[in-house]
């Protein structure tokens, strides 16, 4: 039988998602299986679980679809820029949800819906947008959780914050440009980030994020259950990041 809003909300309650929670969600909707009402009902069930005082957060990124040398490069407009397709339909649906707030960073951008949405997304540094002063840090300040609904464990975006904070020398750094809105019209802005397209240091394995998540589960962190037909995992964000920092520093030979 298809999952329903109430059955999915019950699954979330069993996972430990409670009213007032700040939850950063990653979802593979196909893995959830048939849902009466589709992806909208998944979001409604998430809202039921966190209640009016809670907040849902999702990483949206975007797909620029151009190179610096292209003749007509569109300005990044956070009001209409779609979430990157490989993040899935739930992230794009949250982006357009009533009351959604999106941060200003084109690539590290997040969307939030709920009580603390404006606070989480209100400012977003263009330099090292996964680190200090970012929405990711605010999720942690709020005692936020990470919720994986059928999504692979190696897609936990919050672990980029751990890469930022880990005391590892010679991290990979990238710089690039985006055409952004400015006070006098479009302007080129240079961004600098630790490289998120591969492990932040050459000594780290390609599957570092998956190994970190599994190490956290093996140590007793997290809760594993079901969400519809999908395997779901809930982590405490601060616990997971602390584990990740220690793991990254050790794997890079710094401990």
N, C-alpha and C positions, 0 to 999 in steps of 0.2 A: 504493500500500500504506500501511496505517496506520503511523505512527511508533511506536517501541517505547522502552522504558526505555534500552536500550543505544544506540539510534540518537540519542536526544535527549541522552544524556550525551556522546556523541561530538560532537554539534553544539556543546555547551557548551565542550568542550575546545578545539575549533577557534576559538571566540570568545575564548579566553584565560581562561576560568574555571578556576582551579586549586585544588588541595587547600589548606585552611586559610583560604581567602578569606572575607571578610565581604561579602555580596552583597545589596544592596537591589533587590528584583525587582518589576517591574510587568509584568503579562501580560494579553493579550487571548486567552483560551483558544480562542475560535472561530477566530481567525486561524491558530492552530497547526495546525488541521485534525484529522483522525482520529488518535487515540492509543489504542493497545491498553492498556486499563486506565484511560483517562480522566485527570482532573486529578490523581488520587493518584499516578499514574505520573510525571506532570510534576514533582511535588514530589520523588519518589524520585530522578529523574534529576538534579535540582538538588542533592540531598544527595549523590549519587554524585560529582558534580563537585567539591563543596567538601570532601567527606570528613568524618571524625569531628571534625577540628579546625576546621572551617569553621562559618559561621553564615548562615542565611537571614533576611532582614528584609523586612517589607512594611508599607506604610501601610494602616491599617484604617479610621480615622475611625469614625463611626457616624451613624445617622439618628435624631435625637431624636423626630421625628414629633409634636411638640407646640409650643405657644406658652406664654409665661409665664403667660397668663391662664387656661389650661385648669384644670379642676377637679381632675383626678387626673393628676398628672405623675409618671411613674415615676422612681425614683432610677437614676442611671447605675450599672450593675453590669458591670464589665469582664469578669466571668466569662461573661456570657451575651449582652452587647450585640453584635449582629452587625455585621460590617464593612459599610460603605456599599455598596449594591448596584452603584453605577456603577464601583466598583473591580474588580469581577469575581469570579468563583467561586474563583480561586486564592487570593486574599487571605482570603476567608472560610474556605477549607479549611485554610490555614496557621494561622488563628486557633484552630482546634479540633484541630490536629495534636498528637500525643503529645509532651509536653515543651515545648509552646509557652509563651512568656511574653509578657504584654501590658503595656504601660506604662499609667499611671494617667490620662493626659490623655484626655478623651472625644473630642475633635475632632482633635488632632494625634497621636493614639495610633498606636503601631506594635506589631507582633507580631514576635517573633524565635524562631527554632528553631535550636539548635546550641550549640557550645562557649561562645560569648560572649553568649548570649541574656539571661541575668540581668544582666550588666554593662551591656548596651545599654539594657534596659528598666527597670532598677531604680528610677530616679528620673526624674521628668518634670515640670519647672516648669509651673505653671498660668498664669503670666504669660509671654507670648512663648515658647510651647511649641515653636516651630520653630527656636529660636535657642540661646543659650548654655546649656550644661548639659543640653540635650535629647538624646534618642536619635539625632537627626540629626547632632549634633556628635560623638557617640561613634562613629557609623559612620565619620565622617571621621578621627577619632583612630586608628581601627583600620586606616586605609588602605583603607576599603571601596570597593566598586565599585557602579555602577548598571547594572542589566541590564534592557533593554526587550525583552520577548518579544512582538512584534506590537503592543505598546501605543504610542499616539501619543507623539511626543517632547514634546508640550506637557503631558504628565502626570507629568513627573519631579518628584516631591515634594521631593527634596533641594534643588531650586532655591529653595524658600521659605527655606531657611537662607541662601542667598546674598542674598535680599531683606533678610533680617534684618541681615546684616553690611554690606551696601552703605552707603556714606556718602552718603546722600541725605536732605536735609531734607524735612519736611512729608510723610512717608509716611502713607498711609491707615491709620488705627487703628480697630479695632472693640472694643467691650466688650459682653459678654452674660453671662447667668447659666445655670448648670446646677445641678440638684438632685443633690448628691453624697453618698456615705456619709460620716458623721462619727463621732467618738468617742462621741457621745451620741445618735446617730440621724441621719437625713437632714438636710442643711443646704444652704442656697443658697450657691453659690460664684460670685464674679464673676471672669470671665476677660477678659484684655486681650491682643490680638494685633495684629500688622500684618495688614491685610486680605488674606486669601488667596483671596477670591472674585473678585478682579480684580487687575490689575497694582498693585503697591504704591504707585505714584506716577502722577498723572494724565498726565505726559509720556510714559509708557511705552506701547507698542502692546499691543493685546489678545493678540497672538500672541508675546509676548516670550519665553516659555519655548521655543517651537519655534525661534525665531530664534537663541536662545542655543545650543541643541543643534546646530543646523545650522552655526553659526559654529565651534563646537568641532570638528565633523567636518571642516569645510573647512580648519581649521588643522592637521589631522593627528592630532587626538585621536580616541580611540575606535576600536572595531573593529566592522565591520558584517558580518553573515553570515546564516545561516538557522537557524531552530529549528523543525523540522517544516516546515510550509508557510509559516511566518511569517518576516518580516524581523526580525532581532534585532540589537540594538546594545548594546555594552558600553562604558561609560565608567569611567575612574578618577575617583572621587568628588572628590578634592581638586583635580585638574586642572580638572574641569568647574566646580566652585564658584569657583575663581579666575578662570576665563574669564567666568563669569556676573557676578561682582562688577564686574569691569572693564567688561563690556558694559552692565550696568545703570547704573553711574555715568556712563558716556559718554552713554547714551541719555537719561538724565535731565538732562544738561547740567552734570554735575559734574566732567568732565574736559576 
